[in-house]
Amino acid sequence: MQKSIVIYRVCRFTQARKDSRFFISQEENAMKFYMPARLYEESDVVAKHAKEITALGKKALIVTGAHSARKTGAQADLTEILSDAGVDYEIFDQVEENPSTRTIMQACRSADVADCDFVVGIGGGSPLDAAKAIALMLAHPDWEEEKLYQNGQDNSHLPLVCIPTTCGTGSELTGVSVLTRREQGLKGSIPYVLFPDLALVDGKYLAKAPKSLIANTATDALAHLIEAYANTGADDYTRMLVDRGLEVWAESKNFLLGLEEADDARHSRLMLASSLAGMSIAQVGTTVPHGLSYNLTLEAQIPHGIAVGYFQAGYLRECPAQMRDHLLEKVGFASPEELDAFFRQICQVPQVSQEVLAHSLTAVMNTPAKREICPFDANEQVLKRIAGLK
């Protein structure tokens, strides 16, 4: 199936000058926007787009974690339309949190998947990121595990569908796959651009999610929005998406605080905020808070949303005042401190040792790509303040 480009405009791209402390002028700012995933966001989305899914191949590999795809009903929705169309499928449901390269290769080496000709990922960020990498490796059966981290390879992959069951990852609308190399203790994006062919978003899949999971993943969506805007790569397209995403996200603050009951409309709005956030980071990437967060997840087993939320207030404090104030106003907080207090109220934020934070600092100092797109000089002293190192 040919990929649908929703908007694709490429001009000469100029980064923001950091000495301006905000963005370069409209006249100087060339813009780009690339989104090759075809997105459908509606109730009963899988059933309504069954023909597009089943047209992708004759046998699907369904990639999930151990529970969420079944618990939410998303897996049953998918297998029903596949069976009705006579499309065979295999299920790989062994994706762990922070999927490892070893898991990717385990899925690809199973004899049952040899004749699968398209991949469907269902779940949060871990299953969706794993599905992307599996779709890549199944298209290149002679590749070994080390190819996952070698630059200069082609991005071709099996047709891919992503169905999110959380409201934070945005992975269904990015080309990024974040994997973990457990032997080296490293977590990061693989150097491939792996957009899904279809992104199918349905708020009903949040109905059975634990409140803690919704809070954690909604925090991740907020982090995506902040880091996409407070980013030297941001342009008018990105800022448009972020502004709308923050407005939609802010609608759910009372729900996240436990002051409102959940309903289908609220779940759909949380999913919309996540989608807008995913489209935003697909253009410009994430910055220092994400770079700092990976070690918290690996070393201290802190869930990703909490780990990345931990650094948002510190990041905002370092941003140019005009930018910081704009972001806070859009999401309805008076200060970075108020945002941080909200985060700690909705999420179970653990104490993080200075040793773990120091390791996070070392990791991001060794990741210049995260630092170079900050709208300020992200030197070691600044990063210490963001990380909360004494």
Residue pairs with C-beta under 8 A, 6 or more apart in sequence:
1 52
1 55
1 56
1 159
1 197
3 36
3 37
3 38
3 195
3 197
4 36
4 37
4 38
5 34
5 35
5 36
6 35
6 36
6 38
6 39
7 33
7 34
7 35
7 237
8 33
8 34
8 35
8 36
9 31
9 32
9 33
10 32
10 34
11 30
11 31
11 32
12 30
13 30
13 31
13 32
13 233
13 235
14 24
14 28
14 29
14 30
15 232
15 233
15 373
16 22
16 23
16 24
16 232
16 233
16 234
16 375
17 24
18 232
18 375
18 376
18 377
21 320
21 322
21 375
21 376
22 320
22 322
22 323
22 375
23 29
23 234
26 236
29 235
29 236
30 235
31 235
31 236
31 237
32 235
32 237
32 283
33 237
33 283
34 282
34 283
35 173
35 195
35 279
35 282
36 195
37 162
37 172
37 173
37 195
37 196
37 197
37 198
37 199
38 52
38 197
38 198
38 199
39 172
39 173
39 199
39 201
39 275
40 48
40 49
40 198
40 199
40 200
40 201
41 201
41 202
41 268
41 271
41 272
41 275
42 48
42 201
42 202
43 202
43 203
43 204
43 264
43 268
44 77
44 202
44 204
45 200
45 201
45 202
46 53
46 74
46 77
46 78
46 81
46 163
46 200
46 202
47 77
47 80
47 81
49 198
49 200
50 81
50 84
50 85
52 198
53 78
53 81
53 82
53 120
53 161
53 198
53 200
54 81
54 82
54 85
54 87
56 117
56 118
56 159
56 161
56 197
56 198
57 87
57 116
57 117
57 118
57 158
57 159
58 87
58 88
58 117
59 87
59 88
59 89
59 90
59 115
59 116
59 117
59 118
60 78
60 82
60 87
60 88
60 89
60 90
60 116
60 118
60 119
60 120
61 89
61 90
61 91
61 92
61 107
61 113
61 116
61 118
61 119
61 120
61 134
61 138
62 69
62 75
62 78
62 79
62 89
62 90
62 91
62 92
62 93
62 120
62 122
63 92
63 95
63 107
63 119
63 120
63 121
63 122
63 127
63 130
63 131
63 134
64 70
64 75
64 91
64 92
64 93
64 95
64 121
64 122
64 123
64 127
65 93
65 95
65 96
65 97
65 123
65 124
65 126
65 127
66 93
66 94
68 74
68 122
68 123
68 124
68 127
68 165
68 166
68 209
69 75
69 93
69 122
69 123
69 127
69 165
70 76
71 208
72 165
72 204
72 205
72 206
72 207
72 208
72 209
73 204
73 205
73 208
74 122
74 163
74 165
74 202
74 205
75 91
75 122
78 120
78 122
78 163
79 89
82 88
82 89
89 116
90 110
90 112
90 113
90 116
92 107
92 110
92 113
92 134
94 103
94 106
94 107
95 103
95 123
95 126
95 127
95 130
96 103
96 126
97 126
97 303
98 126
98 178
98 180
98 187
98 297
98 298
98 304
99 126
99 127
99 129
99 130
99 133
99 179
99 180
100 179
100 180
100 181
100 182
101 133
101 145
101 148
101 149
101 179
101 180
101 181
102 145
102 182
103 130
104 130
104 133
104 134
104 137
104 145
104 148
104 179
105 137
105 145
107 113
107 130
107 134
108 134
108 137
108 138
108 141
113 138
116 138
116 158
117 158
117 159
118 135
118 158
118 159
118 160
118 161
119 131
119 134
119 135
119 138
119 157
119 158
119 159
119 160
119 161
120 131
120 160
120 161
120 162
120 163
121 127
121 128
121 130
121 131
121 132
121 160
121 161
121 162
121 163
121 196
122 163
122 165
123 163
123 164
123 165
123 166
124 164
124 165
124 166
124 168
124 169
124 213
124 217
125 166
125 168
125 169
125 171
125 178
125 220
125 304
128 162
128 164
128 169
128 171
128 172
129 171
129 176
129 177
129 178
129 179
130 177
130 179
131 160
131 162
132 157
132 160
132 162
132 171
132 177
132 194
132 196
133 148
133 177
133 179
133 190
133 194
135 157
135 158
135 159
135 160
135 194
136 148
136 155
136 156
136 157
136 177
136 192
136 194
137 143
137 147
137 148
138 157
138 158
139 156
139 157
139 158
140 147
140 153
140 156
143 153
147 153
148 179
148 190
149 181
149 190
149 191
150 191
151 191
153 191
153 192
155 175
155 192
155 193
155 194
157 194
159 197
160 194
160 195
160 196
160 197
160 198
161 196
161 197
161 198
161 199
161 200
162 171
162 172
162 196
162 198
162 199
162 200
163 172
163 200
163 201
163 202
163 205
164 171
164 172
164 199
164 201
164 205
164 271
164 274
165 205
165 206
165 209
166 206
166 209
166 213
166 214
166 217
166 274
167 206
167 214
167 217
167 218
167 221
167 267
167 270
167 271
167 273
167 274
168 216
168 217
168 218
168 219
168 220
168 221
168 224
168 274
168 277
168 305
169 217
169 220
169 274
169 278
170 221
170 224
170 274
170 275
170 277
170 278
170 279
170 281
170 282
171 177
171 278
172 196
172 199
172 200
172 201
172 275
172 278
173 195
173 196
173 199
173 275
173 278
173 279
173 282
174 195
174 278
174 281
174 282
175 192
175 193
175 194
175 195
175 282
176 189
176 194
176 281
176 282
176 285
177 189
177 190
177 192
177 194
178 187
178 188
178 189
178 190
179 187
179 188
179 189
179 190
180 186
180 187
180 298
181 187
185 298
185 299
186 298
187 294
187 295
187 297
187 298
188 294
188 367
195 282
199 275
201 271
201 275
202 271
203 264
203 265
203 266
203 267
203 268
203 269
203 270
203 271
204 264
204 267
206 214
206 262
206 267
206 270
206 271
207 262
207 264
207 267
211 258
212 347
212 348
214 256
214 270
215 256
215 305
215 346
215 347
216 303
216 304
216 305
216 306
216 347
217 274
217 305
218 249
218 252
218 256
218 270
218 273
218 274
218 305
218 346
219 305
219 306
219 308
219 309
219 343
219 346
219 347
220 304
220 305
220 308
220 309
221 245
221 249
221 270
221 273
221 274
221 277
222 246
222 249
222 277
222 309
222 312
222 331
223 286
223 289
223 290
223 305
223 308
223 309
223 312
224 277
224 278
224 280
224 281
224 286
225 242
225 245
225 246
225 249
225 273
225 276
225 277
225 280
225 331
226 289
226 312
226 315
226 316
226 327
227 281
227 286
227 287
227 288
227 289
227 290
227 315
228 234
228 238
228 241
228 242
228 277
228 280
228 281
228 283
228 284
228 286
229 238
229 239
229 242
229 280
229 323
229 326
229 327
230 287
230 315
230 316
230 319
230 323
230 324
230 327
230 374
230 375
231 238
231 284
231 285
231 287
231 373
231 374
231 375
232 372
232 373
232 374
232 375
233 283
233 284
233 285
233 373
234 242
234 283
234 284
235 283
237 283
238 280
238 283
238 284
241 276
241 279
241 280
241 283
242 276
242 277
242 280
242 330
243 330
244 276
245 273
245 276
245 277
245 280
246 327
246 330
246 331
247 330
248 269
248 272
248 273
248 276
249 270
249 273
249 277
249 331
250 330
250 331
250 332
251 269
252 266
252 269
252 270
252 273
253 332
253 342
254 260
255 261
255 262
255 266
256 346
257 342
257 345
257 346
260 266
284 373
285 369
285 373
286 370
287 315
287 370
287 371
287 373
287 374
288 311
288 315
288 364
288 370
288 371
288 374
288 378
288 383
288 386
289 308
289 310
289 311
289 312
289 314
289 315
289 386
290 308
290 370
291 363
291 364
291 367
291 370
291 371
292 310
292 311
292 360
292 361
292 363
292 364
292 383
292 386
292 387
293 304
293 307
293 308
293 310
293 311
293 360
294 307
294 360
294 363
295 356
295 359
295 360
295 363
296 302
296 307
296 310
296 352
296 356
296 360
297 303
297 304
297 307
299 356
299 359
300 350
300 352
300 353
300 356
302 310
302 350
302 352
305 347
306 347
306 348
306 349
306 350
309 343
309 347
309 349
310 349
310 352
311 386
311 387
312 336
312 339
312 340
312 343
313 336
313 337
313 339
313 340
313 343
314 336
314 385
314 386
314 387
314 388
315 386
316 324
316 327
316 328
316 336
316 339
317 324
317 336
317 385
317 386
318 374
318 376
318 378
318 382
318 385
318 386
319 327
319 375
319 376
320 375
320 376
323 375
324 336
328 334
328 335
328 336
328 338
328 339
331 339
333 339
333 342
343 349
352 388
354 389
354 390
357 387
357 388
357 389
358 389
360 387
361 380
361 383
361 384
361 387
361 389
364 370
364 371
364 383
365 371
365 380
365 383
370 378
371 378
371 383
372 378
376 382
